[in-house]
């Protein structure tokens, strides 16, 4: 049943949103603060950045270093390393 049309994951770079998400993931191989992510993206709009981070966390691609303290000033975000089994 697997036709090329059913797999949107073949082209992760189709939307500007996806391109930005990929940039964030690439940058967050090391834990980074919200500030650092904002500076790397060159975005001033915090709401926008929250949407990207939220989207990535929703897809389990990004995680917080302090998940039990989401508002902590020491909070950092790190890309979830896909373990190849």
MIVOKOL-637939 format. One record per residue: residue number from 1; x, y, z of N, C-alpha, C in turn. Coordinates in steps of 0.02 Angstrom, whole numbers. Example, Ala and Ser with C-alpha at 12.3 -4.5 7.8 and 13.67 -1.06 7.14 Angstrom:
<atoms>
@n=1; n_x=660; n_y=-284; n_z=390; ca_x=615; ca_y=-225; ca_z=390; c_x=660; c_y=-165; c_z=390
@n=2; n_x=642; n_y=-112; n_z=354; ca_x=684; ca_y=-53; ca_z=357; c_x=645; c_y=2; c_z=394
</atoms>
This chain:
<atoms>
@n=1; n_x=41; n_y=-60; n_z=0; ca_x=0; ca_y=0; ca_z=0; c_x=43; c_y=63; c_z=0
@n=2; n_x=108; n_y=55; n_z=9; ca_x=151; ca_y=113; ca_z=18; c_x=166; c_y=148; c_z=-48
@n=3; n_x=127; n_y=199; n_z=-64; ca_x=141; ca_y=238; ca_z=-124; c_x=179; c_y=300; c_z=-102
@n=4; n_x=219; n_y=328; n_z=-147; ca_x=258; ca_y=388; ca_z=-129; c_x=215; c_y=445; c_z=-102
@n=5; n_x=151; n_y=447; n_z=-121; ca_x=107; ca_y=502; ca_z=-100; c_x=88; c_y=497; c_z=-27
@n=6; n_x=94; n_y=439; n_z=3; ca_x=75; ca_y=430; ca_z=73; c_x=130; c_y=448; c_z=122
@n=7; n_x=188; n_y=464; n_z=98; ca_x=245; ca_y=476; ca_z=143; c_x=270; c_y=548; c_z=139
@n=8; n_x=237; n_y=592; n_z=177; ca_x=260; ca_y=663; ca_z=177; c_x=329; c_y=671; c_z=207
@n=9; n_x=353; n_y=619; n_z=243; ca_x=418; ca_y=625; ca_z=277; c_x=476; c_y=619; c_z=229
@n=10; n_x=463; n_y=603; n_z=166; ca_x=516; ca_y=600; ca_z=117; c_x=544; c_y=669; c_z=102
@n=11; n_x=502; n_y=720; n_z=110; ca_x=523; ca_y=788; ca_z=95; c_x=513; c_y=833; c_z=156
@n=12; n_x=559; n_y=830; n_z=203; ca_x=551; ca_y=869; ca_z=264; c_x=560; c_y=944; c_z=252
@n=13; n_x=589; n_y=963; n_z=195; ca_x=606; ca_y=1033; ca_z=184; c_x=555; c_y=1069; c_z=141
@n=14; n_x=491; n_y=1048; n_z=144; ca_x=444; ca_y=1082; ca_z=99; c_x=421; c_y=1149; c_z=124
@n=15; n_x=412; n_y=1159; n_z=189; ca_x=385; ca_y=1222; ca_z=212; c_x=437; c_y=1262; c_z=251
@n=16; n_x=429; n_y=1328; n_z=251; ca_x=475; ca_y=1369; ca_z=292; c_x=475; c_y=1347; c_z=365
@n=17; n_x=416; n_y=1326; n_z=389; ca_x=411; ca_y=1301; ca_z=458; c_x=458; c_y=1241; c_z=468
@n=18; n_x=455; n_y=1194; n_z=422; ca_x=496; ca_y=1134; ca_z=427; c_x=570; c_y=1151; c_z=423
@n=19; n_x=588; n_y=1197; n_z=379; ca_x=658; ca_y=1216; ca_z=371; c_x=684; c_y=1245; c_z=437
@n=20; n_x=643; n_y=1287; n_z=469; ca_x=662; ca_y=1316; ca_z=533; c_x=667; c_y=1262; c_z=586
@n=21; n_x=620; n_y=1215; n_z=586; ca_x=622; ca_y=1159; ca_z=635; c_x=687; c_y=1119; c_z=627
@n=22; n_x=707; n_y=1107; n_z=564; ca_x=768; ca_y=1069; ca_z=551; c_x=829; c_y=1108; c_z=578
@n=23; n_x=828; n_y=1174; n_z=568; ca_x=883; ca_y=1216; ca_z=593; c_x=888; c_y=1210; c_z=669
@n=24; n_x=830; n_y=1214; n_z=702; ca_x=829; ca_y=1210; ca_z=775; c_x=856; c_y=1143; c_z=798
@n=25; n_x=835; n_y=1089; n_z=766; ca_x=858; ca_y=1022; ca_z=784; c_x=933; c_y=1016; c_z=775
@n=26; n_x=958; n_y=1042; n_z=719; ca_x=1030; ca_y=1040; ca_z=706; c_x=1069; c_y=1078; c_z=758
@n=27; n_x=1041; n_y=1134; n_z=779; ca_x=1074; ca_y=1178; ca_z=828; c_x=1071; c_y=1147; c_z=898
@n=28; n_x=1018; n_y=1111; n_z=912; ca_x=1006; ca_y=1084; ca_z=979; c_x=1035; c_y=1015; c_z=991
@n=29; n_x=1085; n_y=995; n_z=951; ca_x=1120; ca_y=933; ca_z=968; c_x=1154; c_y=943; c_z=1036
@n=30; n_x=1173; n_y=1005; n_z=1050; ca_x=1195; ca_y=1024; ca_z=1117; c_x=1136; c_y=1059; c_z=1150
@n=31; n_x=1126; n_y=1051; n_z=1216; ca_x=1071; ca_y=1086; ca_z=1249; c_x=1078; c_y=1162; c_z=1241
@n=32; n_x=1025; n_y=1195; n_z=1220; ca_x=1026; ca_y=1267; ca_z=1208; c_x=968; c_y=1301; c_z=1246
@n=33; n_x=980; n_y=1363; n_z=1267; ca_x=927; ca_y=1401; ca_z=1299; c_x=880; c_y=1430; c_z=1246
@n=34; n_x=822; n_y=1451; n_z=1269; ca_x=773; ca_y=1485; ca_z=1226; c_x=806; c_y=1545; c_z=1192
@n=35; n_x=844; n_y=1584; n_z=1232; ca_x=880; ca_y=1643; ca_z=1208; c_x=926; c_y=1624; c_z=1150
@n=36; n_x=965; n_y=1571; n_z=1160; ca_x=1013; ca_y=1550; ca_z=1109; c_x=978; c_y=1530; c_z=1044
@n=37; n_x=922; n_y=1494; n_z=1052; ca_x=884; ca_y=1473; ca_z=993; c_x=857; c_y=1535; c_z=956
@n=38; n_x=831; n_y=1583; n_z=995; ca_x=805; ca_y=1645; ca_z=965; c_x=859; c_y=1682; c_z=927
@n=39; n_x=918; n_y=1687; n_z=957; ca_x=974; ca_y=1722; ca_z=925; c_x=996; c_y=1687; c_z=862
@n=40; n_x=1001; n_y=1620; n_z=866; ca_x=1022; ca_y=1581; ca_z=808; c_x=974; c_y=1591; c_z=750
@n=41; n_x=909; n_y=1593; n_z=765; ca_x=858; ca_y=1602; ca_z=713; c_x=853; c_y=1674; c_z=691
@n=42; n_x=878; n_y=1720; n_z=733; ca_x=871; ca_y=1790; ca_z=717; c_x=799; c_y=1814; c_z=723
@n=43; n_x=760; n_y=1780; n_z=765; ca_x=690; ca_y=1798; ca_z=774; c_x=680; c_y=1838; c_z=838
@n=44; n_x=640; n_y=1890; n_z=834; ca_x=625; ca_y=1930; ca_z=893; c_x=560; c_y=1908; c_z=925
@n=45; n_x=517; n_y=1877; n_z=885; ca_x=450; ca_y=1860; ca_z=909; c_x=451; c_y=1795; c_z=950
@n=46; n_x=445; n_y=1803; n_z=1016; ca_x=449; ca_y=1746; ca_z=1061; c_x=392; c_y=1696; c_z=1048
@n=47; n_x=334; n_y=1721; n_z=1028; ca_x=277; ca_y=1677; ca_z=1015; c_x=293; c_y=1629; c_z=958
@n=48; n_x=324; n_y=1657; n_z=906; ca_x=345; ca_y=1616; ca_z=849; c_x=391; c_y=1560; c_z=870
@n=49; n_x=441; n_y=1578; n_z=909; ca_x=491; ca_y=1530; ca_z=931; c_x=459; c_y=1476; c_z=974
@n=50; n_x=413; n_y=1497; n_z=1018; ca_x=377; ca_y=1449; ca_z=1060; c_x=339; c_y=1399; c_z=1017
@n=51; n_x=311; n_y=1423; n_z=961; ca_x=273; ca_y=1379; ca_z=916; c_x=319; c_y=1326; c_z=886
@n=52; n_x=378; n_y=1348; n_z=864; ca_x=426; ca_y=1300; ca_z=836; c_x=446; c_y=1248; c_z=889
@n=53; n_x=464; n_y=1273; n_z=948; ca_x=486; ca_y=1228; ca_z=1002; c_x=428; c_y=1181; c_z=1021
@n=54; n_x=369; n_y=1209; n_z=1027; ca_x=310; ca_y=1168; ca_z=1044; c_x=296; c_y=1115; c_z=992
@n=55; n_x=302; n_y=1134; n_z=929; ca_x=291; ca_y=1087; ca_z=875; c_x=342; c_y=1030; c_z=877
@n=56; n_x=405; n_y=1047; n_z=889; ca_x=457; ca_y=996; ca_z=892; c_x=449; c_y=951; c_z=953
@n=57; n_x=430; n_y=981; n_z=1010; ca_x=420; ca_y=940; ca_z=1070; c_x=359; c_y=895; c_z=1061
@n=58; n_x=308; n_y=921; n_z=1027; ca_x=248; ca_y=881; ca_z=1014; c_x=262; c_y=820; c_z=972
@n=59; n_x=313; n_y=826; n_z=930; ca_x=332; ca_y=769; ca_z=887; c_x=389; c_y=728; c_z=918
@n=60; n_x=404; n_y=743; n_z=981; ca_x=458; ca_y=707; ca_z=1016; c_x=525; c_y=713; c_z=981
@n=61; n_x=538; n_y=770; n_z=951; ca_x=601; ca_y=781; ca_z=918; c_x=647; c_y=825; c_z=961
@n=62; n_x=615; n_y=861; n_z=1008; ca_x=652; ca_y=905; ca_z=1052; c_x=626; c_y=893; c_z=1123
@n=63; n_x=671; n_y=898; n_z=1172; ca_x=648; ca_y=890; ca_z=1241; c_x=681; c_y=941; c_z=1286
@n=64; n_x=649; n_y=952; n_z=1343; ca_x=677; ca_y=999; ca_z=1393; c_x=728; c_y=962; c_z=1435
@n=65; n_x=780; n_y=999; n_z=1456; ca_x=829; ca_y=968; ca_z=1501; c_x=801; c_y=966; c_z=1572
@n=66; n_x=752; n_y=1009; n_z=1587; ca_x=719; ca_y=1010; ca_z=1653; c_x=644; c_y=1003; c_z=1644
@n=67; n_x=620; n_y=944; n_z=1623; ca_x=549; ca_y=938; ca_z=1606; c_x=502; c_y=952; c_z=1664
@n=68; n_x=525; n_y=941; n_z=1725; ca_x=482; ca_y=954; ca_z=1783; c_x=481; c_y=1028; c_z=1803
@n=69; n_x=523; n_y=1069; n_z=1771; ca_x=524; ca_y=1141; ca_z=1786; c_x=523; c_y=1180; c_z=1720
@n=70; n_x=466; n_y=1177; n_z=1684; ca_x=465; ca_y=1208; ca_z=1618; c_x=481; c_y=1282; c_z=1617
@n=71; n_x=469; n_y=1317; n_z=1672; ca_x=481; ca_y=1390; ca_z=1673; c_x=549; c_y=1409; c_z=1703
@n=72; n_x=590; n_y=1359; n_z=1719; ca_x=654; ca_y=1373; ca_z=1750; c_x=698; c_y=1417; c_z=1706
@n=73; n_x=736; n_y=1463; n_z=1737; ca_x=782; ca_y=1504; ca_z=1697; c_x=841; c_y=1463; c_z=1672
@n=74; n_x=850; n_y=1404; n_z=1700; ca_x=903; ca_y=1359; ca_z=1678; c_x=879; c_y=1309; c_z=1625
@n=75; n_x=817; n_y=1318; n_z=1604; ca_x=789; ca_y=1272; ca_z=1555; c_x=828; c_y=1274; c_z=1490
@n=76; n_x=842; n_y=1215; n_z=1463; ca_x=873; ca_y=1211; ca_z=1397; c_x=834; c_y=1160; c_z=1356
@n=77; n_x=843; n_y=1164; n_z=1292; ca_x=810; ca_y=1119; ca_z=1246; c_x=863; c_y=1080; c_z=1208
@n=78; n_x=850; n_y=1015; n_z=1200; ca_x=899; ca_y=973; ca_z=1166; c_x=863; c_y=926; c_z=1118
@n=79; n_x=894; n_y=915; n_z=1060; ca_x=864; ca_y=870; ca_z=1011; c_x=864; c_y=800; c_z=1038
@n=80; n_x=810; n_y=764; n_z=1026; ca_x=806; ca_y=694; ca_z=1047; c_x=846; c_y=653; c_z=997
@n=81; n_x=896; n_y=619; n_z=1022; ca_x=938; ca_y=578; ca_z=978; c_x=899; c_y=514; c_z=961
@n=82; n_x=889; n_y=504; n_z=897; ca_x=856; ca_y=443; ca_z=875; c_x=905; c_y=385; c_z=883
@n=83; n_x=887; n_y=337; n_z=925; ca_x=932; ca_y=280; ca_z=934; c_x=918; c_y=229; c_z=879
@n=84; n_x=970; n_y=211; n_z=844; ca_x=962; ca_y=162; ca_z=791; c_x=973; c_y=93; c_z=820
@n=85; n_x=920; n_y=53; n_z=821; ca_x=927; ca_y=-13; ca_z=851; c_x=939; c_y=-66; c_z=798
</atoms>
